[in-house]
Amino acid sequence: MSTHRPLRPGPVVCVGETMAALAPDPLGPLDGADLLRVDIAGAESNVALYLADHGIPARWVSAVGDDPFGRRVRARIAAGGVDGDHWVKLQRAQAAAEKLGASTVVVHPPFRW
C-alpha cells in the first residue's frame, strides 16, 4: 500500500515579518549617499513574491504598521501578485518598533482563518 499522496493545488502560506529597506541610490556607501531607494525586505515576503512570479499561488500573512512604510509594504506585496489580504493592522507599530529597535512590521499576532 502506497502512502504517497499527490500535492493538492493551493496557496503556499508565508508567515513572518517584512520591513521597509532603504538603500543608497545609486548603490554605494551610505555615508556619501544623497538619495535612498525604498523597497521591502524579509525572507517570507521574498519567498511569496518569488513563488507568485513563477505562477505558484502564494499568501503572505503578517502584522503591519498603519504608517507609510506599512502601506508601502502591503502595496509591494499586492503588486507582486501575492495574496496579502491576511494581515493585521497595528495602530501603534512605530512606537513598539522604536522600543524594540525593529522595523515597523511586527509578527506573531493571533490569526484566525
Secondary structure, DSSP 4 states (H G I P E B T S, - for coil): -----PPPP-PEEEES--EEEEEESSSS-GGG-S-EEEEEE-HHHHHHHHHHHTT--EEEEEEEESSHHHHHHHHHHHHTT-EEEEEEEETTHHHHHHHHT--SEE-------
